[in-house]
Amino acid sequence: MGDVAANLRKVGVNVVAPVEEYLFVSGCPSESYDFLISDADHLNSGTWIDEHLRIVRPGGFLFFHDTNQIDEFPNMALIGKRVKELGLCHYHFKKSSRPDEQCERGWLFVMKPEREALVEARSRRAREPNGRCLVCVGARQHRRRGDFPRFPSR
């Protein structure tokens, strides 16, 4: 990781490694990152998903790795469960399109909506009997048109 991290730091990316994930996440100011990748504490990170969401700005992106390894890391299932409870736009990659991807292990991609979209998502979700109304970053446009997107759970 040394060369990759050094190159990312040169262009202004804040690479945080190695460090205990919970110590880092719990110590971050709210809404301090646009993009978060979690690939650290597989045994426990599912128990602090709200902390991950807290430190990402509205309109930001989150990636969680190894989310399809539920037998080995049962708490990883809590991440997907919480994302669905909140009605957040997400996609769970479970199949690789190239040999070097390792998506079979699971990559959960989550988009944190703008503040007003999150409130609307929670409100609509309460009215949707199947609970599948998910809101993406472009929620303002969808709300105006009244055609919220639906994404398949995978």
N, CA and C of each residue as an Amber inpcrd file, in Angstrom:
protein
   462
   0.8190000  -1.1960000   0.0000000   0.0000000   0.0000000   0.0000000
   0.8580000   1.2530000   0.0000000   2.1060000   1.1540000   0.3960000
   2.9820000   2.3050000   0.5390000   3.0360000   3.2150000  -0.6690000
   3.2970000   2.6630000  -1.8690000   3.3920000   3.4810000  -3.0690000
   2.0500000   4.0990000  -3.4430000   0.9960000   3.3090000  -3.3640000
  -0.3390000   3.8140000  -3.6900000  -0.7100000   4.9390000  -2.7320000
  -0.5300000   4.7220000  -1.4350000  -0.8640000   5.7470000  -0.4390000
  -0.0360000   7.0070000  -0.6580000   1.2480000   6.8520000  -0.9350000
   2.1170000   8.0180000  -1.1600000   1.6530000   8.8150000  -2.3730000
   1.3000000   8.1230000  -3.4500000   0.8190000   8.8180000  -4.6520000
  -0.5020000   9.5250000  -4.4110000  -1.3940000   8.8900000  -3.6670000
  -2.6690000   9.5330000  -3.3490000  -2.4570000  10.7680000  -2.4780000
  -1.5730000  10.6630000  -1.5080000  -1.2940000  11.8140000  -0.6360000
  -0.7250000  12.9870000  -1.4310000   0.0890000  12.7070000  -2.4550000
   0.6820000  13.7660000  -3.2930000  -0.3810000  14.6170000  -3.9740000
  -1.5360000  14.0010000  -4.2860000  -2.6030000  14.7450000  -4.9610000
  -3.6770000  15.2270000  -3.9880000  -3.3770000  15.1600000  -2.6870000
  -4.2760000  15.7490000  -1.7030000  -5.2800000  14.8210000  -1.0520000
  -5.1610000  13.5150000  -1.2640000  -6.0930000  12.5610000  -0.6450000
  -5.6220000  12.2540000   0.7730000  -6.5480000  12.2630000   1.7170000
  -6.2400000  11.9210000   3.1020000  -6.3610000  10.4090000   3.2600000
  -5.2340000   9.7180000   3.2090000  -5.2080000   8.2650000   3.3590000
  -4.9450000   7.9570000   4.8250000  -5.8450000   7.2060000   5.4240000
  -5.7240000   6.8800000   6.8380000  -5.4770000   5.3810000   6.9640000
  -4.2170000   5.0120000   7.1320000  -3.8600000   3.5980000   7.2560000
  -2.4270000   3.5260000   7.7570000  -2.0540000   2.6240000   8.5600000
  -2.9340000   1.7470000   9.3330000  -3.3460000   2.4280000  10.6340000
  -4.5470000   2.1790000  11.0530000  -5.0860000   2.7170000  12.2930000
  -6.3100000   1.8900000  12.6580000  -6.6460000   1.8470000  13.9390000
  -7.8720000   1.1670000  14.3530000  -9.0620000   1.9360000  13.7760000
  -9.9120000   1.2410000  13.0350000 -11.0100000   1.9050000  12.3270000
 -11.9330000   2.6740000  13.2720000 -12.3660000   2.0530000  14.3540000
 -13.3160000   2.7430000  15.2340000 -12.6950000   3.9800000  15.8630000
 -11.4380000   3.9170000  16.2610000 -10.7830000   5.0890000  16.8460000
 -10.7440000   6.2390000  15.8530000 -10.4640000   5.9190000  14.6110000
 -10.4460000   6.9600000  13.5930000 -11.8460000   7.5230000  13.3450000
 -12.7930000   6.6310000  13.0480000 -14.1470000   7.0600000  12.6690000
 -14.8140000   7.8320000  13.8050000 -14.7270000   7.3350000  15.0230000
 -15.4010000   8.0060000  16.1420000 -14.7600000   9.3520000  16.4690000
 -13.5010000   9.5420000  16.0930000 -12.8210000  10.8060000  16.3740000
 -12.9430000  11.8480000  15.2750000 -13.5540000  11.4960000  14.1610000
 -13.6860000  12.4380000  13.0430000 -14.8110000  13.4310000  13.2800000
 -14.6090000  14.6690000  12.8320000 -15.7290000  15.6220000  12.8690000
 -16.8410000  15.1630000  11.9240000 -18.0550000  15.5140000  12.2210000
 -19.1860000  15.1700000  11.3550000 -19.0140000  15.8050000   9.9830000
 -19.4760000  15.0830000   8.9680000 -19.5030000  15.5620000   7.5830000
 -18.1450000  16.0880000   7.1280000 -17.0960000  15.3120000   7.3970000
 -15.7560000  15.7660000   7.0480000 -15.1850000  15.1120000   5.7850000
 -15.8680000  14.1120000   5.2160000 -15.3490000  13.4180000   4.0330000
 -16.4090000  13.3200000   2.9440000 -15.9360000  13.3820000   1.6980000
 -16.8120000  13.1790000   0.5440000 -16.8710000  11.7130000   0.1490000
 -15.8360000  10.9560000   0.4950000 -15.6840000   9.5900000   0.0260000
 -15.0390000   8.7680000   1.1300000 -15.6320000   7.6170000   1.4630000
 -15.0910000   6.7660000   2.5130000 -15.0400000   5.3260000   2.0200000
 -13.9050000   4.6740000   2.2560000 -13.7800000   3.2400000   1.9800000
 -13.4880000   2.5550000   3.3040000 -14.3220000   1.6090000   3.6750000
 -14.1230000   0.8560000   4.9070000 -13.7180000  -0.5700000   4.5460000
 -12.4920000  -0.9370000   4.9260000 -11.9860000  -2.2800000   4.6770000
 -11.0470000  -2.6530000   5.8190000 -11.5180000  -2.4540000   7.0360000
 -10.6210000  -2.6530000   8.1740000 -11.1860000  -3.6850000   9.1410000
 -11.9270000  -3.2400000  10.1330000 -12.3730000  -4.1000000  11.2200000
 -13.6300000  -4.8730000  10.8250000 -13.4330000  -5.9890000  10.1370000
 -14.5570000  -6.7740000   9.6270000 -15.3950000  -7.4040000  10.7320000
 -14.8140000  -7.5910000  11.8850000 -15.5570000  -8.2070000  12.9810000
 -16.5270000  -7.2310000  13.6360000 -16.2480000  -5.9230000  13.5450000
 -17.0380000  -4.9560000  14.3080000 -17.6040000  -3.7810000  13.5160000
 -17.1020000  -3.4950000  12.3310000 -17.4940000  -2.2450000  11.6590000
 -18.9930000  -2.1540000  11.3860000 -19.6720000  -3.2760000  11.3000000
 -21.1170000  -3.2330000  11.1100000 -21.8600000  -2.6550000  12.2950000
 -21.2150000  -2.6250000  13.4560000 -21.8660000  -2.0980000  14.6550000
 -21.7600000  -0.5860000  14.7660000 -20.9480000   0.0400000  13.9240000
 -20.8590000   1.5110000  13.9750000 -21.1220000   2.1500000  12.6110000
 -22.0230000   1.5890000  11.8280000 -22.3730000   2.1300000  10.5180000
 -22.8850000   3.5720000  10.6170000 -23.5950000   3.9040000  11.6780000
 -24.0770000   5.2820000  11.8240000 -22.9190000   6.2660000  11.9680000
 -21.8070000   5.8200000  12.5440000 -20.6140000   6.6760000  12.6360000
 -20.0050000   6.8910000  11.2510000 -19.9820000   5.8400000  10.4230000
 -19.4970000   6.0020000   9.0530000 -20.3490000   7.0540000   8.3320000
 -21.6530000   6.9150000   8.4550000 -22.5600000   7.8500000   7.7880000
 -22.4080000   9.2640000   8.3420000 -22.1550000   9.3810000   9.6160000
 -22.0120000  10.6970000  10.2570000 -20.8370000  11.4820000   9.6850000
 -19.7280000  10.8110000   9.3760000 -18.5350000  11.5500000   8.9570000
 -18.4990000  11.8290000   7.4560000 -19.4640000  11.2810000   6.6960000
 -19.5300000  11.5520000   5.2600000 -20.5190000  12.6840000   5.0140000
 -20.1090000  13.6180000   4.1670000 -20.9640000  14.7650000   3.8370000
 -22.2090000  14.3110000   3.0580000 -23.3050000  15.0520000   3.1740000
 -24.4620000  14.7790000   2.3210000 -24.0360000  14.8440000   0.8500000
 -24.4840000  13.8780000   0.0690000 -24.0750000  13.7770000  -1.3270000
 -22.7980000  12.9660000  -1.5020000 -22.2440000  12.4290000  -0.4080000
 -20.9920000  11.6770000  -0.4570000 -21.2000000  10.2070000  -0.7390000
 -20.0850000   9.4900000  -0.8890000 -20.0890000   8.0750000  -1.2480000
 -19.3620000   7.2510000  -0.2020000 -19.8690000   6.0410000   0.0180000
 -19.2450000   5.1020000   0.9490000 -19.1100000   3.7500000   0.2580000
 -17.9720000   3.1000000   0.4630000 -17.7460000   1.7390000   0.0030000
 -17.3800000   0.8880000   1.1960000 -18.0030000  -0.2720000   1.3000000
 -17.6890000  -1.2380000   2.3570000 -17.2640000  -2.5330000   1.6910000
 -16.0890000  -3.0400000   2.0590000 -15.5510000  -4.2460000   1.4380000
 -15.8180000  -5.4810000   2.2950000 -15.8650000  -6.6240000   1.6470000
 -16.0870000  -7.9250000   2.2760000 -17.4750000  -8.0610000   2.8980000
 -18.4380000  -7.3870000   2.3240000 -19.8050000  -7.4120000   2.8420000
 -20.5700000  -8.6710000   2.4420000 -19.9590000  -9.5150000   1.6530000
 -20.5940000 -10.7700000   1.2580000 -19.9710000 -11.9530000   2.0080000
 -19.2070000 -11.6650000   3.0380000 -18.5100000 -12.6840000   3.8260000
 -19.2230000 -12.8910000   5.1640000 -20.5330000 -13.0670000   5.1130000
 -21.3680000 -13.0900000   6.3140000 -21.0490000 -14.2910000   7.2150000
 -20.6940000 -15.4240000   6.6480000 -20.3580000 -16.5780000   7.4860000
 -19.1210000 -16.3090000   8.3320000 -18.1440000 -15.6530000   7.7170000
 -16.8930000 -15.3600000   8.4170000 -16.9900000 -14.1080000   9.2940000
 -17.7370000 -13.1050000   8.8100000 -17.8710000 -11.8260000   9.5170000
 -19.3480000 -11.4540000   9.6360000 -20.0900000 -12.0500000  10.5750000
 -21.5420000 -11.8320000  10.6640000 -21.9530000 -10.3700000  10.8340000
 -21.1520000  -9.5610000  11.5090000 -21.5300000  -8.1650000  11.7240000
 -21.5080000  -7.3310000  10.4490000 -20.8760000  -7.8280000   9.3930000
 -20.8780000  -7.1010000   8.1260000 -22.3010000  -7.0120000   7.5650000
 -23.1670000  -7.9540000   7.9140000 -24.5570000  -7.9210000   7.4560000
 -25.2990000  -6.7230000   8.0340000 -24.8490000  -6.2150000   9.1750000
 -25.5020000  -5.0630000   9.8040000 -25.3830000  -3.8070000   8.9560000
 -24.3220000  -3.7220000   8.1590000 -24.1360000  -2.5400000   7.3080000
 -25.2490000  -2.4820000   6.2690000 -25.4310000  -3.5630000   5.5180000
 -26.4920000  -3.5930000   4.5120000 -27.8680000  -3.4360000   5.1210000
 -28.0780000  -4.0450000   6.2760000 -29.3750000  -3.9380000   6.9520000
 -29.6830000  -2.4850000   7.3150000 -28.7010000  -1.7820000   7.8650000
 -28.9170000  -0.3830000   8.2650000 -29.1230000   0.5200000   7.0520000
 -28.3580000   0.2820000   5.9950000 -28.5010000   1.0580000   4.7640000
 -29.9270000   0.9130000   4.2270000 -30.4500000  -0.3110000   4.2520000
 -31.8210000  -0.5410000   3.7870000 -32.8460000   0.1000000   4.7180000
 -32.6180000   0.0220000   6.0340000 -33.5340000   0.6570000   6.9980000
 -33.6430000   2.1580000   6.7540000 -32.5210000   2.7750000   6.4090000
 -32.5030000   4.2190000   6.1700000 -32.9900000   4.5960000   4.7800000
 -33.1920000   3.5950000   3.9190000 -33.6600000   3.8660000   2.5610000
 -32.6040000   4.5290000   1.7000000 -31.3260000   4.2470000   1.9520000
 -30.2530000   4.8750000   1.1940000 -30.0350000   4.1660000  -0.1380000
 -29.7230000   4.9320000  -1.1590000 -29.4170000   4.3820000  -2.4640000
 -28.1170000   3.5840000  -2.3540000 -28.1460000   2.3450000  -2.8300000
 -26.9720000   1.4870000  -2.6920000 -26.9710000   0.4150000  -3.7790000
 -25.8120000  -0.1900000  -3.9410000 -25.6910000  -1.3400000  -4.8220000
 -24.6750000  -2.2860000  -4.2000000 -25.0060000  -3.5600000  -4.1510000
 -24.1200000  -4.5500000  -3.5550000 -23.4790000  -5.3700000  -4.6800000
 -22.2040000  -5.1110000  -4.9320000 -21.4700000  -5.8590000  -5.9490000
 -21.1050000  -7.2200000  -5.3790000 -21.5220000  -8.2820000  -6.0860000
 -21.2460000  -9.6360000  -5.6180000 -20.5820000 -10.5010000  -6.6880000
 -20.4480000  -9.9690000  -7.9000000 -19.8130000 -10.6980000  -8.9950000
 -18.7650000  -9.8000000  -9.6330000 -17.6350000 -10.3750000  -9.9510000
 -16.5580000  -9.6240000 -10.5990000 -16.7780000  -9.5720000 -12.1130000
 -16.3630000  -8.4750000 -12.7120000 -16.3780000  -8.3920000 -14.1710000
 -14.9660000  -8.5890000 -14.7220000 -13.9630000  -8.5620000 -13.8250000
 -12.5650000  -8.8110000 -14.1880000 -11.9580000  -9.7230000 -13.1270000
 -10.9380000 -10.4840000 -13.4810000 -10.3420000 -11.4170000 -12.5130000
  -9.6960000 -10.7480000 -11.3010000  -9.2970000  -9.4990000 -11.4120000
  -8.5880000  -8.8360000 -10.3120000  -9.5080000  -8.0910000  -9.3460000
 -10.8060000  -8.1590000  -9.5080000 -11.7200000  -7.3530000  -8.6880000
 -12.0800000  -7.9570000  -7.3300000 -12.2720000  -9.2230000  -7.2310000
 -12.6810000  -9.9110000  -6.0020000 -14.0390000  -9.4230000  -5.4680000
 -14.9540000  -9.1320000  -6.3690000 -16.2730000  -8.6630000  -5.9300000
 -17.1060000  -9.7640000  -5.2810000 -16.7420000 -11.0180000  -5.4830000
 -17.4700000 -12.1030000  -4.8330000 -17.4340000 -11.9390000  -3.3140000
 -16.4060000 -11.2920000  -2.8180000 -16.2780000 -11.0350000  -1.3820000
 -17.2570000  -9.9460000  -0.9310000 -17.7490000  -9.1540000  -1.8720000
 -18.7390000  -8.1240000  -1.5750000 -18.1560000  -6.7220000  -1.4820000
 -18.7140000  -5.8310000  -2.2880000 -18.4480000  -4.3930000  -2.2200000
 -19.8140000  -3.7280000  -2.1430000 -20.1100000  -3.1040000  -1.0310000
 -21.3790000  -2.3930000  -0.8930000 -21.1170000  -0.9160000  -1.1310000
 -21.7330000  -0.3790000  -2.1700000 -21.6040000   1.0330000  -2.5340000
 -22.8470000   1.7540000  -2.0340000 -22.6540000   2.8520000  -1.3110000
 -23.7650000   3.6070000  -0.7240000 -23.6090000   5.0710000  -1.0790000
 -24.7180000   5.7050000  -1.4630000 -24.7200000   7.1470000  -1.6960000
 -25.5030000   7.8030000  -0.5670000 -24.8630000   8.7310000   0.1150000
 -25.5450000   9.4630000   1.1780000 -26.2630000  10.6460000   0.5340000
 -27.5660000  10.7110000   0.6600000 -28.3120000  11.7790000  -0.0180000
 -28.1360000  13.1300000   0.6610000 -28.5530000  14.1470000  -0.0570000
 -28.6020000  15.4890000   0.5290000 -29.5670000  15.4440000   1.7100000
 -29.4530000  16.3780000   2.6290000 -30.2530000  16.3470000   3.8630000
 -31.7570000  16.2330000   3.6190000 -32.2890000  17.0740000   2.7500000
 -33.7380000  17.0520000   2.5360000 -34.1820000  15.7620000   1.8600000
 -33.3150000  15.1630000   1.0580000 -33.6580000  13.9000000   0.4130000
 -33.7430000  12.7730000   1.4420000 -32.8990000  12.8090000   2.4530000
 -32.9260000  11.7770000   3.4840000 -34.2270000  11.8480000   4.2800000
 -34.6690000  13.0480000   4.5870000 -35.9420000  13.2230000   5.3000000
 -37.0880000  12.6930000   4.4410000 -37.0640000  13.0280000   3.1500000
 -38.1080000  12.5600000   2.2330000 -38.0720000  11.0380000   2.1040000
 -36.8730000  10.4590000   2.0500000 -36.7460000   9.0050000   1.9210000
 -37.3680000   8.3100000   3.1190000 -37.0880000   8.8110000   4.3000000
 -37.6500000   8.1940000   5.5000000 -39.1670000   8.3140000   5.5020000
 -39.6790000   9.4590000   5.0650000 -41.1140000   9.6750000   5.0190000
 -41.7650000   8.7350000   3.9970000 -41.2050000   8.6590000   2.7920000
 -41.7610000   7.7890000   1.7490000 -41.6390000   6.3340000   2.1500000
 -40.5240000   5.9700000   2.7440000 -40.2960000   4.5740000   3.1340000
 -41.3790000   4.1210000   4.1030000 -41.7910000   5.0110000   4.9780000
 -42.8420000   4.6700000   5.9370000 -44.1660000   4.4050000   5.2180000
 -44.3630000   5.0370000   4.0380000 -45.6030000   4.8600000   3.2960000
 -45.5410000   3.7180000   2.2900000 -44.3460000   3.2340000   1.9760000
 -44.1890000   2.1770000   0.9850000 -44.3520000   0.8130000   1.6470000
 -45.3160000   0.0250000   1.2640000 -45.5250000  -1.2680000   1.9160000
 -44.3730000  -2.2430000   1.7120000 -43.6780000  -2.1670000   0.5610000
 -42.5900000  -3.1150000   0.3300000 -41.2530000  -2.5770000   0.8230000
 -41.1970000  -1.3200000   1.2780000 -39.9930000  -0.7590000   1.8550000
 -38.8280000  -0.6390000   0.8980000 -39.0710000  -0.5540000  -0.4060000
 -37.9730000  -0.5400000  -1.3630000 -37.7660000   0.8240000  -1.9950000
 -38.3360000   1.8630000  -1.4770000 -38.1480000   3.1960000  -2.0280000
 -36.7840000   3.7130000  -1.5790000 -35.8510000   3.8280000  -2.5020000
 -34.5070000   4.2750000  -2.1850000 -34.2460000   5.5930000  -2.9020000
 -33.5090000   6.4720000  -2.2640000 -33.3030000   7.8080000  -2.8040000
 -31.8470000   7.9870000  -3.1900000 -31.6140000   8.4670000  -4.3950000
 -30.2540000   8.6970000  -4.8520000 -29.8770000  10.1580000  -4.6850000
 -28.6490000  10.4900000  -5.0880000 -28.1490000  11.8510000  -4.9600000
 -29.0210000  12.8340000  -5.7300000 -29.6180000  12.4170000  -6.8260000
 -30.4650000  13.3000000  -7.6240000 -31.8970000  13.3410000  -7.1340000
 -32.1030000  13.1900000  -5.8470000 -33.4490000  13.0740000  -5.2900000
 -34.3000000  14.3190000  -5.5150000 -33.6820000  15.4710000  -5.5480000
 -34.4870000  16.6900000  -5.7510000 -35.2610000  16.6120000  -7.0650000
 -34.5880000  16.1720000  -8.1300000 -35.2510000  16.0600000  -9.4270000
 -36.3640000  15.0230000  -9.3690000 -36.0990000  13.9020000  -8.7540000
 -37.1050000  12.8480000  -8.6530000 -38.3020000  13.3090000  -7.8290000
 -38.0340000  14.0480000  -6.7410000 -39.1190000  14.5110000  -5.8970000
 -40.0220000  15.4590000  -6.6760000 -39.4100000  16.3590000  -7.4650000
 -40.2070000  17.2860000  -8.2580000 -41.0870000  16.5490000  -9.2600000
 -40.5270000  15.5020000  -9.8650000 -41.2840000  14.7510000 -10.8650000
 -42.1850000  13.7090000 -10.2320000 -41.9180000  13.3590000  -8.9950000
 -42.7100000  12.3450000  -8.3110000 -42.3910000  10.9250000  -8.7420000
 -41.1810000  10.7080000  -9.2870000 -40.8240000   9.3620000  -9.7580000
 -39.5260000   8.8860000  -9.0970000 -39.5940000   8.6190000  -7.8100000
 -38.4260000   8.1480000  -7.0820000 -37.9180000   6.8610000  -7.7150000
 -36.5860000   6.7320000  -7.8440000 -36.0320000   5.5130000  -8.4520000
 -36.1600000   4.3140000  -7.5290000 -36.2720000   3.1630000  -8.1100000
 -36.2790000   1.9030000  -7.3610000 -35.1020000   1.0790000  -7.8570000
 -34.3270000   0.6020000  -6.9120000 -33.1580000  -0.1930000  -7.2400000
 -33.3690000  -1.5950000  -6.7090000 -33.0130000  -2.5930000  -7.4900000
 -33.2000000  -3.9670000  -7.0100000 -32.2230000  -4.2740000  -5.8810000
 -32.6720000  -4.9860000  -4.8890000 -31.7710000  -5.4810000  -3.8450000
 -31.0630000  -6.6850000  -4.4200000 -29.7500000  -6.7120000  -4.2390000
 -28.9900000  -7.8420000  -4.7850000 -28.2490000  -8.5370000  -3.7080000
